[in-house]
Amino acid sequence: KLDADNDKHLTLSETIKLMVQCFEFDENLIKKAFKKVDNGDKGRLSLPEFLRLTSKLMENEEIHTLFRKNSPQKRFMEGKDLLHFLADTQKENDVNKISEQIFSTASAYVSDKASHRKGRLYFSGFLRYMQSLDFNCIVDLDKTKQVYQDMTKPLPYYFMNSSHNTYLLGDQLKGDSSVEFYGKVLSTGCRCVELDCWDGKDGNPI
């Protein structure tokens, strides 16, 4: 949608627009990450380069620290390291099953697939695990796919995912507005949005 010339690449301005609208990242951070992944300094990103950019922006120093703490080799975690992490840090029960799923997911999405199959989990695979809703969601995802609660009570009986100033892209006082944010918040589970209405100069509402 943002690829204006349809060349399957995103320019810096297109990348900034996308990342600000979807994730509200700071423009300076986007520019720095863009420069790091732009091989050949072309001024535009291919899909693999864009995926590396999003990965860099999503990285968290706490996750790096956690990975290094649980990987004696520092560059990767072996199967036994992952099992230890799942049992002692994550407090998981079926650690063997979860470990197999993590390695399977990592080998399906990252470039060093062969290493993951050999039982080495690199940071890219560990990051995907830590950010995955399939592994780390605070709610039971199966329950979100169907109505399982009593929905016969009056509306005040329920908590509702709500959005304040839904249309704002950034600062609550000076931020730009966009109708695109309504789609974003609804797609992430929000069920109550805010629509502001004023009296226009001609007497009609705006």
C-alpha positions in Angstrom: 0.0 0.0 0.0 2.8 2.4 0.8 5.0 1.2 -2.0 4.1 4.1 -4.3 6.0 3.1 -7.4 5.3 -0.6 -6.8 8.9 -1.6 -7.1 8.7 -4.0 -4.1 11.0 -1.7 -2.1 10.3 1.0 0.6 12.1 4.3 0.6 13.1 6.0 3.9 10.0 8.2 3.9 7.7 5.3 3.2 9.3 3.3 5.9 9.0 6.1 8.4 5.3 6.6 7.6 4.6 2.9 8.0 6.5 2.4 11.3 5.1 5.6 12.8 1.5 4.8 11.9 1.6 1.1 13.0 4.0 1.2 15.9 4.6 4.9 16.9 8.4 4.5 16.7 10.5 7.6 17.0 11.6 8.9 13.6 15.3 9.1 14.6 15.3 5.5 15.7 13.8 4.5 12.4 16.4 6.4 10.5 19.3 4.8 12.4 17.9 1.3 11.9 17.2 2.0 8.2 20.9 3.0 7.7 22.1 -0.2 9.4 20.1 -2.6 7.2 20.3 -0.7 3.9 22.9 -2.8 2.2 24.7 -0.7 -0.4 23.2 2.5 0.9 20.5 2.4 -1.8 18.1 4.5 0.1 15.4 1.8 -0.1 14.7 -1.5 1.5 13.8 -4.9 0.1 11.4 -7.1 2.1 14.3 -9.1 3.8 15.9 -5.7 4.8 12.6 -4.4 6.0 12.1 -7.4 8.2 15.6 -6.9 9.7 14.7 -3.3 10.4 11.6 -4.2 12.3 13.5 -6.8 14.2 16.1 -4.2 15.2 13.4 -1.8 16.3 11.7 -4.5 18.4 14.8 -5.6 20.2 15.0 -4.9 23.9 18.2 -4.8 25.9 16.5 -6.8 28.7 15.9 -9.6 26.2 19.6 -9.4 25.1 20.6 -9.7 28.8 18.3 -12.6 29.4 19.7 -14.4 26.4 23.3 -13.9 27.3 22.6 -15.0 30.9 21.1 -18.3 29.7 23.5 -19.1 26.9 27.0 -20.1 28.1 28.2 -19.9 24.5 26.9 -16.3 24.4 26.1 -16.7 20.6 23.5 -19.4 21.0 21.5 -21.5 23.4 21.8 -25.3 23.3 18.8 -27.5 23.9 19.7 -28.0 27.6 20.1 -24.3 28.1 16.6 -23.6 26.7 15.1 -26.4 28.9 16.7 -24.8 31.9 15.5 -21.4 31.0 11.9 -22.6 30.4 11.8 -24.5 33.7 13.6 -22.1 36.0 12.8 -18.7 34.5 9.6 -19.1 32.7 8.2 -21.7 35.1 6.7 -23.7 32.3 5.4 -27.3 32.8 5.8 -29.2 29.6 9.3 -27.8 28.8 10.2 -30.6 26.3 7.1 -29.9 24.1 7.6 -26.1 24.3 11.3 -26.5 23.4 10.5 -28.5 20.3 7.9 -25.9 19.2 10.4 -23.0 19.7 13.1 -24.8 17.6 10.5 -25.6 15.0 9.3 -22.0 14.8 12.9 -20.7 14.7 14.0 -22.9 11.9 10.9 -22.0 9.8 11.5 -18.2 9.9 15.2 -17.4 10.3 18.2 -17.6 7.9 20.4 -19.9 10.0 17.9 -22.8 9.8 20.5 -25.6 9.8 21.9 -24.4 13.1 18.5 -24.3 14.7 17.8 -27.8 13.5 21.1 -29.0 15.1 19.8 -27.7 18.5 21.3 -24.2 18.6 18.9 -21.4 19.2 20.4 -18.1 18.1 19.1 -14.7 19.4 16.8 -14.2 16.3 14.9 -17.4 17.3 14.9 -16.5 21.0 13.5 -13.0 20.2 10.8 -14.5 18.1 9.8 -16.8 21.0 9.8 -13.9 23.5 7.6 -11.8 21.2 5.2 -14.5 20.1 1.6 -14.5 21.3 1.5 -18.3 20.8 4.1 -18.7 23.7 3.7 -15.6 25.8 0.1 -14.4 25.7 -1.4 -13.4 29.1 -4.8 -14.8 28.0 -5.9 -18.1 26.6 -5.9 -17.5 22.8 -8.4 -20.3 22.2 -11.0 -18.5 24.4 -10.7 -15.3 22.3 -12.0 -17.1 19.3 -15.4 -17.7 20.7 -17.9 -16.2 23.2 -17.4 -18.2 26.4 -18.7 -15.7 29.1 -22.2 -14.9 30.2 -23.2 -12.0 27.8 -26.7 -11.5 29.1 -25.9 -8.9 31.8 -26.3 -5.1 31.5 -23.4 -3.3 29.8 -22.0 -1.7 33.1 -21.3 -5.3 34.3 -18.4 -5.7 31.9 -14.9 -4.4 31.4 -14.4 -3.2 27.8 -11.1 -2.6 25.9 -11.4 1.1 25.3 -9.5 3.7 23.4 -9.1 7.4 24.4 -8.4 10.0 21.7 -8.4 7.1 19.2 -7.6 9.4 16.2 -4.3 10.8 17.6 -1.0 9.5 16.2 1.2 10.8 19.0 1.1 13.6 21.5 -2.3 14.0 23.2 -2.3 17.7 22.8 -0.4 18.4 19.6 -0.3 15.1 17.8 -1.6 14.6 14.2 -4.9 12.9 13.6 -5.6 10.0 11.3 -8.7 7.8 10.6 -6.3 4.9 10.0 -5.8 4.5 13.7 -9.5 3.3 14.1 -8.7 0.3 12.0 -5.5 -0.3 14.0 -7.1 -0.3 17.4 -10.1 -2.4 16.3 -7.8 -5.0 14.8 -5.9 -5.3 18.1 -9.0 -6.0 20.2 -10.4 -2.5 21.1 -14.2 -2.4 21.2 -14.8 1.2 22.3 -13.4 4.1 20.3 -13.7 7.8 20.7 -15.2 10.1 18.0 -15.0 13.8 18.7 -17.7 16.1 17.3 -17.8 19.9 17.2 -20.3 22.6 15.9 -19.0 23.7 12.5 -19.0 27.3 11.3 -22.1 26.7 9.2 -24.0 25.1 12.0 -23.3 21.5 10.8 -21.3 19.1 13.0 -17.7 18.2 12.1 
